[in-house]
Amino acid sequence: MIKSKIRDIWSSELRLAEFSDDDDFFVLGGQSLAMMRIQRGITAELGVEVPIDQLFRVPTVTAIADHVETMLAAKPTV
């Protein structure tokens, strides 16, 4: 679920329908402004704010999804 939502955000932002979840964002043609929009999309869709520097360090759908899952697991429930 998380990975598919992140993939959808990337697909929309990069205007690509086909790519691997392990493809590097920058190799796919992404640039820093697009990554900032992806960051906002992740926050809006998943309720988690991933630091922009983390997105640049792990620029694949799989790695970002893993990071988001870790953040959600550590998030206190109310």
PyMOL Python script that loads the backbone (N, CA, C, O; Angstrom):
from pymol import cmd

cmd.read_pdbstr("""\
ATOM      1  N   MET A   1       0.820  -1.194   0.000  1.00  0.00           N
ATOM      2  CA  MET A   1       0.000   0.000   0.000  1.00  0.00           C
ATOM      3  C   MET A   1       0.862   1.255   0.000  1.00  0.00           C
ATOM      4  O   MET A   1       0.661   2.135  -0.836  1.00  0.00           O
ATOM      5  N   ILE A   2       1.813   1.355   0.915  1.00  0.00           N
ATOM      6  CA  ILE A   2       2.668   2.535   0.976  1.00  0.00           C
ATOM      7  C   ILE A   2       3.488   2.652  -0.294  1.00  0.00           C
ATOM      8  O   ILE A   2       3.587   3.729  -0.883  1.00  0.00           O
ATOM      9  N   LYS A   3       4.077   1.537  -0.714  1.00  0.00           N
ATOM     10  CA  LYS A   3       4.903   1.565  -1.917  1.00  0.00           C
ATOM     11  C   LYS A   3       4.080   1.971  -3.136  1.00  0.00           C
ATOM     12  O   LYS A   3       4.556   2.739  -3.973  1.00  0.00           O
ATOM     13  N   SER A   4       2.865   1.472  -3.247  1.00  0.00           N
ATOM     14  CA  SER A   4       2.043   1.811  -4.413  1.00  0.00           C
ATOM     15  C   SER A   4       1.641   3.287  -4.405  1.00  0.00           C
ATOM     16  O   SER A   4       1.552   3.908  -5.464  1.00  0.00           O
ATOM     17  N   LYS A   5       1.400   3.845  -3.230  1.00  0.00           N
ATOM     18  CA  LYS A   5       1.073   5.277  -3.159  1.00  0.00           C
ATOM     19  C   LYS A   5       2.278   6.126  -3.546  1.00  0.00           C
ATOM     20  O   LYS A   5       2.140   7.108  -4.276  1.00  0.00           O
ATOM     21  N   ILE A   6       3.450   5.752  -3.061  1.00  0.00           N
ATOM     22  CA  ILE A   6       4.659   6.493  -3.427  1.00  0.00           C
ATOM     23  C   ILE A   6       4.925   6.355  -4.921  1.00  0.00           C
ATOM     24  O   ILE A   6       5.315   7.319  -5.580  1.00  0.00           O
ATOM     25  N   ARG A   7       4.716   5.167  -5.443  1.00  0.00           N
ATOM     26  CA  ARG A   7       4.892   4.938  -6.881  1.00  0.00           C
ATOM     27  C   ARG A   7       3.938   5.823  -7.689  1.00  0.00           C
ATOM     28  O   ARG A   7       4.335   6.399  -8.703  1.00  0.00           O
ATOM     29  N   ASP A   8       2.698   5.931  -7.249  1.00  0.00           N
ATOM     30  CA  ASP A   8       1.723   6.779  -7.939  1.00  0.00           C
ATOM     31  C   ASP A   8       2.149   8.241  -7.916  1.00  0.00           C
ATOM     32  O   ASP A   8       2.009   8.947  -8.914  1.00  0.00           O
ATOM     33  N   ILE A   9       2.667   8.694  -6.784  1.00  0.00           N
ATOM     34  CA  ILE A   9       3.142  10.077  -6.666  1.00  0.00           C
ATOM     35  C   ILE A   9       4.291  10.310  -7.644  1.00  0.00           C
ATOM     36  O   ILE A   9       4.309  11.311  -8.361  1.00  0.00           O
ATOM     37  N   TRP A  10       5.247   9.384  -7.669  1.00  0.00           N
ATOM     38  CA  TRP A  10       6.375   9.501  -8.606  1.00  0.00           C
ATOM     39  C   TRP A  10       5.880   9.501 -10.045  1.00  0.00           C
ATOM     40  O   TRP A  10       6.293  10.339 -10.847  1.00  0.00           O
ATOM     41  N   SER A  11       4.998   8.567 -10.374  1.00  0.00           N
ATOM     42  CA  SER A  11       4.491   8.443 -11.737  1.00  0.00           C
ATOM     43  C   SER A  11       3.841   9.743 -12.195  1.00  0.00           C
ATOM     44  O   SER A  11       4.065  10.193 -13.318  1.00  0.00           O
ATOM     45  N   SER A  12       3.052  10.333 -11.338  1.00  0.00           N
ATOM     46  CA  SER A  12       2.391  11.594 -11.662  1.00  0.00           C
ATOM     47  C   SER A  12       3.408  12.720 -11.844  1.00  0.00           C
ATOM     48  O   SER A  12       3.334  13.482 -12.808  1.00  0.00           O
ATOM     49  N   GLU A  13       4.346  12.818 -10.923  1.00  0.00           N
ATOM     50  CA  GLU A  13       5.322  13.902 -10.964  1.00  0.00           C
ATOM     51  C   GLU A  13       6.296  13.768 -12.131  1.00  0.00           C
ATOM     52  O   GLU A  13       6.635  14.757 -12.782  1.00  0.00           O
ATOM     53  N   LEU A  14       6.740  12.546 -12.390  1.00  0.00           N
ATOM     54  CA  LEU A  14       7.697  12.317 -13.471  1.00  0.00           C
ATOM     55  C   LEU A  14       7.023  12.118 -14.827  1.00  0.00           C
ATOM     56  O   LEU A  14       7.686  12.088 -15.864  1.00  0.00           O
ATOM     57  N   ARG A  15       5.702  11.982 -14.805  1.00  0.00           N
ATOM     58  CA  ARG A  15       4.933  11.720 -16.026  1.00  0.00           C
ATOM     59  C   ARG A  15       5.427  10.454 -16.730  1.00  0.00           C
ATOM     60  O   ARG A  15       5.609  10.412 -17.946  1.00  0.00           O
ATOM     61  N   LEU A  16       5.634   9.421 -15.899  1.00  0.00           N
ATOM     62  CA  LEU A  16       6.070   8.116 -16.395  1.00  0.00           C
ATOM     63  C   LEU A  16       5.108   7.046 -15.893  1.00  0.00           C
ATOM     64  O   LEU A  16       4.736   7.025 -14.719  1.00  0.00           O
ATOM     65  N   ALA A  17       4.716   6.168 -16.793  1.00  0.00           N
ATOM     66  CA  ALA A  17       3.853   5.064 -16.386  1.00  0.00           C
ATOM     67  C   ALA A  17       4.664   3.829 -16.026  1.00  0.00           C
ATOM     68  O   ALA A  17       4.271   3.055 -15.153  1.00  0.00           O
ATOM     69  N   GLU A  18       5.791   3.645 -16.697  1.00  0.00           N
ATOM     70  CA  GLU A  18       6.582   2.433 -16.508  1.00  0.00           C
ATOM     71  C   GLU A  18       7.972   2.766 -15.983  1.00  0.00           C
ATOM     72  O   GLU A  18       8.734   3.503 -16.608  1.00  0.00           O
ATOM     73  N   PHE A  19       8.280   2.208 -14.825  1.00  0.00           N
ATOM     74  CA  PHE A  19       9.619   2.265 -14.247  1.00  0.00           C
ATOM     75  C   PHE A  19       9.673   1.271 -13.104  1.00  0.00           C
ATOM     76  O   PHE A  19       8.641   0.863 -12.571  1.00  0.00           O
ATOM     77  N   SER A  20      10.877   0.886 -12.734  1.00  0.00           N
ATOM     78  CA  SER A  20      11.073  -0.066 -11.649  1.00  0.00           C
ATOM     79  C   SER A  20      11.054   0.665 -10.313  1.00  0.00           C
ATOM     80  O   SER A  20      11.451   1.827 -10.222  1.00  0.00           O
ATOM     81  N   ASP A  21      10.593  -0.021  -9.289  1.00  0.00           N
ATOM     82  CA  ASP A  21      10.595   0.569  -7.951  1.00  0.00           C
ATOM     83  C   ASP A  21      12.014   0.791  -7.433  1.00  0.00           C
ATOM     84  O   ASP A  21      12.210   1.486  -6.435  1.00  0.00           O
ATOM     85  N   ASP A  22      12.989   0.211  -8.097  1.00  0.00           N
ATOM     86  CA  ASP A  22      14.382   0.377  -7.702  1.00  0.00           C
ATOM     87  C   ASP A  22      15.148   1.336  -8.614  1.00  0.00           C
ATOM     88  O   ASP A  22      16.358   1.500  -8.458  1.00  0.00           O
ATOM     89  N   ASP A  23      14.463   1.966  -9.558  1.00  0.00           N
ATOM     90  CA  ASP A  23      15.103   2.957 -10.421  1.00  0.00           C
ATOM     91  C   ASP A  23      15.396   4.222  -9.629  1.00  0.00           C
ATOM     92  O   ASP A  23      14.602   4.645  -8.788  1.00  0.00           O
ATOM     93  N   ASP A  24      16.538   4.814  -9.909  1.00  0.00           N
ATOM     94  CA  ASP A  24      16.947   6.054  -9.263  1.00  0.00           C
ATOM     95  C   ASP A  24      16.140   7.222  -9.829  1.00  0.00           C
ATOM     96  O   ASP A  24      16.026   7.386 -11.043  1.00  0.00           O
ATOM     97  N   PHE A  25      15.592   8.014  -8.940  1.00  0.00           N
ATOM     98  CA  PHE A  25      14.778   9.173  -9.299  1.00  0.00           C
ATOM     99  C   PHE A  25      15.484  10.084 -10.300  1.00  0.00           C
ATOM    100  O   PHE A  25      14.873  10.545 -11.264  1.00  0.00           O
ATOM    101  N   PHE A  26      16.758  10.340 -10.072  1.00  0.00           N
ATOM    102  CA  PHE A  26      17.485  11.271 -10.922  1.00  0.00           C
ATOM    103  C   PHE A  26      17.816  10.674 -12.282  1.00  0.00           C
ATOM    104  O   PHE A  26      17.874  11.397 -13.277  1.00  0.00           O
ATOM    105  N   VAL A  27      18.034   9.370 -12.338  1.00  0.00           N
ATOM    106  CA  VAL A  27      18.256   8.691 -13.613  1.00  0.00           C
ATOM    107  C   VAL A  27      16.981   8.736 -14.458  1.00  0.00           C
ATOM    108  O   VAL A  27      17.046   8.772 -15.687  1.00  0.00           O
ATOM    109  N   LEU A  28      15.833   8.735 -13.801  1.00  0.00           N
ATOM    110  CA  LEU A  28      14.549   8.803 -14.507  1.00  0.00           C
ATOM    111  C   LEU A  28      14.234  10.214 -15.003  1.00  0.00           C
ATOM    112  O   LEU A  28      13.211  10.427 -15.654  1.00  0.00           O
ATOM    113  N   GLY A  29      15.095  11.165 -14.705  1.00  0.00           N
ATOM    114  CA  GLY A  29      14.878  12.531 -15.171  1.00  0.00           C
ATOM    115  C   GLY A  29      14.385  13.483 -14.101  1.00  0.00           C
ATOM    116  O   GLY A  29      14.088  14.642 -14.390  1.00  0.00           O
ATOM    117  N   GLY A  30      14.295  13.007 -12.866  1.00  0.00           N
ATOM    118  CA  GLY A  30      13.834  13.860 -11.773  1.00  0.00           C
ATOM    119  C   GLY A  30      14.854  14.925 -11.422  1.00  0.00           C
ATOM    120  O   GLY A  30      16.050  14.770 -11.668  1.00  0.00           O
ATOM    121  N   GLN A  31      14.364  15.996 -10.850  1.00  0.00           N
ATOM    122  CA  GLN A  31      15.234  17.076 -10.388  1.00  0.00           C
ATOM    123  C   GLN A  31      14.718  17.584  -9.053  1.00  0.00           C
ATOM    124  O   GLN A  31      13.653  17.171  -8.595  1.00  0.00           O
ATOM    125  N   SER A  32      15.466  18.471  -8.434  1.00  0.00           N
ATOM    126  CA  SER A  32      15.203  18.846  -7.042  1.00  0.00           C
ATOM    127  C   SER A  32      13.811  19.438  -6.813  1.00  0.00           C
ATOM    128  O   SER A  32      13.189  19.146  -5.792  1.00  0.00           O
ATOM    129  N   LEU A  33      13.311  20.255  -7.727  1.00  0.00           N
ATOM    130  CA  LEU A  33      11.973  20.829  -7.531  1.00  0.00           C
ATOM    131  C   LEU A  33      10.893  19.746  -7.576  1.00  0.00           C
ATOM    132  O   LEU A  33       9.914  19.799  -6.832  1.00  0.00           O
ATOM    133  N   ALA A  34      11.086  18.775  -8.450  1.00  0.00           N
ATOM    134  CA  ALA A  34      10.139  17.656  -8.510  1.00  0.00           C
ATOM    135  C   ALA A  34      10.190  16.846  -7.220  1.00  0.00           C
ATOM    136  O   ALA A  34       9.157  16.378  -6.742  1.00  0.00           O
ATOM    137  N   MET A  35      11.380  16.678  -6.656  1.00  0.00           N
ATOM    138  CA  MET A  35      11.503  15.935  -5.403  1.00  0.00           C
ATOM    139  C   MET A  35      10.783  16.664  -4.270  1.00  0.00           C
ATOM    140  O   MET A  35      10.201  16.026  -3.392  1.00  0.00           O
ATOM    141  N   MET A  36      10.819  17.985  -4.286  1.00  0.00           N
ATOM    142  CA  MET A  36      10.092  18.753  -3.267  1.00  0.00           C
ATOM    143  C   MET A  36       8.584  18.540  -3.409  1.00  0.00           C
ATOM    144  O   MET A  36       7.874  18.443  -2.408  1.00  0.00           O
ATOM    145  N   ARG A  37       8.096  18.468  -4.644  1.00  0.00           N
ATOM    146  CA  ARG A  37       6.666  18.204  -4.861  1.00  0.00           C
ATOM    147  C   ARG A  37       6.314  16.783  -4.423  1.00  0.00           C
ATOM    148  O   ARG A  37       5.230  16.544  -3.890  1.00  0.00           O
ATOM    149  N   ILE A  38       7.223  15.852  -4.645  1.00  0.00           N
ATOM    150  CA  ILE A  38       7.011  14.475  -4.184  1.00  0.00           C
ATOM    151  C   ILE A  38       6.966  14.441  -2.666  1.00  0.00           C
ATOM    152  O   ILE A  38       6.140  13.734  -2.088  1.00  0.00           O
ATOM    153  N   GLN A  39       7.835  15.188  -2.018  1.00  0.00           N
ATOM    154  CA  GLN A  39       7.825  15.264  -0.558  1.00  0.00           C
ATOM    155  C   GLN A  39       6.453  15.741  -0.068  1.00  0.00           C
ATOM    156  O   GLN A  39       5.891  15.165   0.863  1.00  0.00           O
ATOM    157  N   ARG A  40       5.919  16.784  -0.690  1.00  0.00           N
ATOM    158  CA  ARG A  40       4.592  17.281  -0.298  1.00  0.00           C
ATOM    159  C   ARG A  40       3.512  16.236  -0.561  1.00  0.00           C
ATOM    160  O   ARG A  40       2.583  16.092   0.233  1.00  0.00           O
ATOM    161  N   GLY A  41       3.628  15.513  -1.664  1.00  0.00           N
ATOM    162  CA  GLY A  41       2.663  14.466  -1.987  1.00  0.00           C
ATOM    163  C   GLY A  41       2.667  13.343  -0.966  1.00  0.00           C
ATOM    164  O   GLY A  41       1.614  12.838  -0.577  1.00  0.00           O
ATOM    165  N   ILE A  42       3.862  12.956  -0.534  1.00  0.00           N
ATOM    166  CA  ILE A  42       3.974  11.906   0.485  1.00  0.00           C
ATOM    167  C   ILE A  42       3.336  12.376   1.790  1.00  0.00           C
ATOM    168  O   ILE A  42       2.619  11.619   2.445  1.00  0.00           O
ATOM    169  N   THR A  43       3.595  13.612   2.159  1.00  0.00           N
ATOM    170  CA  THR A  43       3.002  14.158   3.385  1.00  0.00           C
ATOM    171  C   THR A  43       1.484  14.181   3.282  1.00  0.00           C
ATOM    172  O   THR A  43       0.791  13.790   4.221  1.00  0.00           O
ATOM    173  N   ALA A  44       0.966  14.635   2.148  1.00  0.00           N
ATOM    174  CA  ALA A  44      -0.486  14.723   1.961  1.00  0.00           C
ATOM    175  C   ALA A  44      -1.143  13.342   1.925  1.00  0.00           C
ATOM    176  O   ALA A  44      -2.202  13.146   2.523  1.00  0.00           O
ATOM    177  N   GLU A  45      -0.531  12.391   1.236  1.00  0.00           N
ATOM    178  CA  GLU A  45      -1.127  11.066   1.061  1.00  0.00           C
ATOM    179  C   GLU A  45      -0.948  10.149   2.274  1.00  0.00           C
ATOM    180  O   GLU A  45      -1.845   9.378   2.615  1.00  0.00           O
ATOM    181  N   LEU A  46       0.217  10.239   2.920  1.00  0.00           N
ATOM    182  CA  LEU A  46       0.545   9.275   3.971  1.00  0.00           C
ATOM    183  C   LEU A  46       0.644   9.876   5.362  1.00  0.00           C
ATOM    184  O   LEU A  46       0.759   9.148   6.349  1.00  0.00           O
ATOM    185  N   GLY A  47       0.599  11.199   5.448  1.00  0.00           N
ATOM    186  CA  GLY A  47       0.635  11.854   6.751  1.00  0.00           C
ATOM    187  C   GLY A  47       1.988  11.797   7.440  1.00  0.00           C
ATOM    188  O   GLY A  47       2.076  11.916   8.662  1.00  0.00           O
ATOM    189  N   VAL A  48       3.046  11.615   6.650  1.00  0.00           N
ATOM    190  CA  VAL A  48       4.401  11.528   7.175  1.00  0.00           C
ATOM    191  C   VAL A  48       5.267  12.514   6.394  1.00  0.00           C
ATOM    192  O   VAL A  48       5.240  12.533   5.164  1.00  0.00           O
ATOM    193  N   GLU A  49       6.029  13.325   7.110  1.00  0.00           N
ATOM    194  CA  GLU A  49       6.936  14.249   6.424  1.00  0.00           C
ATOM    195  C   GLU A  49       8.336  13.653   6.411  1.00  0.00           C
ATOM    196  O   GLU A  49       9.020  13.596   7.433  1.00  0.00           O
ATOM    197  N   VAL A  50       8.738  13.214   5.237  1.00  0.00           N
ATOM    198  CA  VAL A  50      10.080  12.665   5.060  1.00  0.00           C
ATOM    199  C   VAL A  50      11.018  13.837   4.788  1.00  0.00           C
ATOM    200  O   VAL A  50      10.770  14.613   3.865  1.00  0.00           O
ATOM    201  N   PRO A  51      12.081  13.984   5.561  1.00  0.00           N
ATOM    202  CA  PRO A  51      13.017  15.077   5.327  1.00  0.00           C
ATOM    203  C   PRO A  51      13.575  15.030   3.898  1.00  0.00           C
ATOM    204  O   PRO A  51      13.890  13.956   3.384  1.00  0.00           O
ATOM    205  N   ILE A  52      13.693  16.181   3.274  1.00  0.00           N
ATOM    206  CA  ILE A  52      14.141  16.247   1.881  1.00  0.00           C
ATOM    207  C   ILE A  52      15.520  15.624   1.704  1.00  0.00           C
ATOM    208  O   ILE A  52      15.783  14.989   0.683  1.00  0.00           O
ATOM    209  N   ASP A  53      16.403  15.797   2.686  1.00  0.00           N
ATOM    210  CA  ASP A  53      17.737  15.198   2.547  1.00  0.00           C
ATOM    211  C   ASP A  53      17.655  13.669   2.527  1.00  0.00           C
ATOM    212  O   ASP A  53      18.472  13.020   1.875  1.00  0.00           O
ATOM    213  N   GLN A  54      16.698  13.098   3.219  1.00  0.00           N
ATOM    214  CA  GLN A  54      16.501  11.645   3.189  1.00  0.00           C
ATOM    215  C   GLN A  54      16.036  11.211   1.808  1.00  0.00           C
ATOM    216  O   GLN A  54      16.474  10.175   1.308  1.00  0.00           O
ATOM    217  N   LEU A  55      15.164  11.979   1.190  1.00  0.00           N
ATOM    218  CA  LEU A  55      14.694  11.646  -0.154  1.00  0.00           C
ATOM    219  C   LEU A  55      15.847  11.670  -1.155  1.00  0.00           C
ATOM    220  O   LEU A  55      15.898  10.841  -2.063  1.00  0.00           O
ATOM    221  N   PHE A  56      16.758  12.603  -0.994  1.00  0.00           N
ATOM    222  CA  PHE A  56      17.914  12.669  -1.887  1.00  0.00           C
ATOM    223  C   PHE A  56      18.892  11.517  -1.636  1.00  0.00           C
ATOM    224  O   PHE A  56      19.543  11.048  -2.570  1.00  0.00           O
ATOM    225  N   ARG A  57      19.003  11.058  -0.392  1.00  0.00           N
ATOM    226  CA  ARG A  57      19.922   9.961  -0.063  1.00  0.00           C
ATOM    227  C   ARG A  57      19.419   8.610  -0.551  1.00  0.00           C
ATOM    228  O   ARG A  57      20.213   7.748  -0.926  1.00  0.00           O
ATOM    229  N   VAL A  58      18.123   8.427  -0.548  1.00  0.00           N
ATOM    230  CA  VAL A  58      17.526   7.140  -0.949  1.00  0.00           C
ATOM    231  C   VAL A  58      16.488   7.370  -2.051  1.00  0.00           C
ATOM    232  O   VAL A  58      15.289   7.223  -1.814  1.00  0.00           O
ATOM    233  N   PRO A  59      16.947   7.729  -3.257  1.00  0.00           N
ATOM    234  CA  PRO A  59      16.018   8.155  -4.302  1.00  0.00           C
ATOM    235  C   PRO A  59      15.386   7.031  -5.121  1.00  0.00           C
ATOM    236  O   PRO A  59      15.377   7.084  -6.351  1.00  0.00           O
ATOM    237  N   THR A  60      14.857   6.012  -4.437  1.00  0.00           N
ATOM    238  CA  THR A  60      14.090   4.973  -5.128  1.00  0.00           C
ATOM    239  C   THR A  60      12.761   4.788  -4.404  1.00  0.00           C
ATOM    240  O   THR A  60      12.652   5.065  -3.209  1.00  0.00           O
ATOM    241  N   VAL A  61      11.775   4.330  -5.119  1.00  0.00           N
ATOM    242  CA  VAL A  61      10.468   4.075  -4.511  1.00  0.00           C
ATOM    243  C   VAL A  61      10.605   3.084  -3.359  1.00  0.00           C
ATOM    244  O   VAL A  61      10.049   3.296  -2.281  1.00  0.00           O
ATOM    245  N   THR A  62      11.344   2.004  -3.589  1.00  0.00           N
ATOM    246  CA  THR A  62      11.500   0.973  -2.562  1.00  0.00           C
ATOM    247  C   THR A  62      12.132   1.532  -1.287  1.00  0.00           C
ATOM    248  O   THR A  62      11.629   1.296  -0.189  1.00  0.00           O
ATOM    249  N   ALA A  63      13.224   2.266  -1.430  1.00  0.00           N
ATOM    250  CA  ALA A  63      13.932   2.787  -0.258  1.00  0.00           C
ATOM    251  C   ALA A  63      13.090   3.818   0.485  1.00  0.00           C
ATOM    252  O   ALA A  63      13.081   3.839   1.716  1.00  0.00           O
ATOM    253  N   ILE A  64      12.393   4.659  -0.242  1.00  0.00           N
ATOM    254  CA  ILE A  64      11.549   5.666   0.414  1.00  0.00           C
ATOM    255  C   ILE A  64      10.380   4.977   1.121  1.00  0.00           C
ATOM    256  O   ILE A  64      10.022   5.354   2.237  1.00  0.00           O
ATOM    257  N   ALA A  65       9.791   3.980   0.485  1.00  0.00           N
ATOM    258  CA  ALA A  65       8.691   3.241   1.122  1.00  0.00           C
ATOM    259  C   ALA A  65       9.162   2.569   2.399  1.00  0.00           C
ATOM    260  O   ALA A  65       8.454   2.590   3.406  1.00  0.00           O
ATOM    261  N   ASP A  66      10.345   1.974   2.373  1.00  0.00           N
ATOM    262  CA  ASP A  66      10.895   1.356   3.584  1.00  0.00           C
ATOM    263  C   ASP A  66      11.079   2.396   4.689  1.00  0.00           C
ATOM    264  O   ASP A  66      10.765   2.137   5.851  1.00  0.00           O
ATOM    265  N   HIS A  67      11.582   3.559   4.324  1.00  0.00           N
ATOM    266  CA  HIS A  67      11.794   4.626   5.303  1.00  0.00           C
ATOM    267  C   HIS A  67      10.455   5.096   5.889  1.00  0.00           C
ATOM    268  O   HIS A  67      10.341   5.292   7.099  1.00  0.00           O
ATOM    269  N   VAL A  68       9.451   5.275   5.036  1.00  0.00           N
ATOM    270  CA  VAL A  68       8.130   5.712   5.493  1.00  0.00           C
ATOM    271  C   VAL A  68       7.524   4.664   6.420  1.00  0.00           C
ATOM    272  O   VAL A  68       6.945   5.013   7.448  1.00  0.00           O
ATOM    273  N   GLU A  69       7.649   3.387   6.073  1.00  0.00           N
ATOM    274  CA  GLU A  69       7.123   2.325   6.938  1.00  0.00           C
ATOM    275  C   GLU A  69       7.783   2.359   8.311  1.00  0.00           C
ATOM    276  O   GLU A  69       7.121   2.162   9.330  1.00  0.00           O
ATOM    277  N   THR A  70       9.085   2.609   8.332  1.00  0.00           N
ATOM    278  CA  THR A  70       9.796   2.723   9.610  1.00  0.00           C
ATOM    279  C   THR A  70       9.291   3.914  10.419  1.00  0.00           C
ATOM    280  O   THR A  70       9.092   3.815  11.630  1.00  0.00           O
ATOM    281  N   MET A  71       9.088   5.037   9.741  1.00  0.00           N
ATOM    282  CA  MET A  71       8.584   6.227  10.424  1.00  0.00           C
ATOM    283  C   MET A  71       7.186   5.999  10.981  1.00  0.00           C
ATOM    284  O   MET A  71       6.889   6.406  12.104  1.00  0.00           O
ATOM    285  N   LEU A  72       6.327   5.349  10.197  1.00  0.00           N
ATOM    286  CA  LEU A  72       4.960   5.083  10.656  1.00  0.00           C
ATOM    287  C   LEU A  72       4.935   4.112  11.826  1.00  0.00           C
ATOM    288  O   LEU A  72       4.121   4.249  12.739  1.00  0.00           O
ATOM    289  N   ALA A  73       5.830   3.128  11.795  1.00  0.00           N
ATOM    290  CA  ALA A  73       5.890   2.158  12.886  1.00  0.00           C
ATOM    291  C   ALA A  73       6.345   2.814  14.192  1.00  0.00           C
ATOM    292  O   ALA A  73       5.940   2.401  15.279  1.00  0.00           O
ATOM    293  N   ALA A  74       7.187   3.836  14.072  1.00  0.00           N
ATOM    294  CA  ALA A  74       7.708   4.520  15.251  1.00  0.00           C
ATOM    295  C   ALA A  74       6.786   5.639  15.737  1.00  0.00           C
ATOM    296  O   ALA A  74       6.966   6.166  16.835  1.00  0.00           O
ATOM    297  N   LYS A  75       5.806   5.993  14.921  1.00  0.00           N
ATOM    298  CA  LYS A  75       4.890   7.090  15.253  1.00  0.00           C
ATOM    299  C   LYS A  75       3.954   6.654  16.376  1.00  0.00           C
ATOM    300  O   LYS A  75       3.297   5.617  16.278  1.00  0.00           O
ATOM    301  N   PRO A  76       3.895   7.456  17.450  1.00  0.00           N
ATOM    302  CA  PRO A  76       3.000   7.089  18.553  1.00  0.00           C
ATOM    303  C   PRO A  76       1.533   7.156  18.111  1.00  0.00           C
ATOM    304  O   PRO A  76       1.140   8.049  17.360  1.00  0.00           O
ATOM    305  N   THR A  77       0.748   6.216  18.581  1.00  0.00           N
ATOM    306  CA  THR A  77      -0.685   6.221  18.286  1.00  0.00           C
ATOM    307  C   THR A  77      -1.428   6.924  19.418  1.00  0.00           C
ATOM    308  O   THR A  77      -1.052   6.851  20.588  1.00  0.00           O
ATOM    309  N   VAL A  78      -2.486   7.598  19.022  1.00  0.00           N
ATOM    310  CA  VAL A  78      -3.271   8.361  20.007  1.00  0.00           C
ATOM    311  C   VAL A  78      -4.539   7.628  20.320  1.00  0.00           C
ATOM    312  O   VAL A  78      -5.341   8.099  21.126  1.00  0.00           O
TER     313      VAL A  78
END
""", "prot")
cmd.dss("prot")
cmd.show_as("cartoon", "prot")
cmd.util.cbc("prot")
cmd.orient("prot")
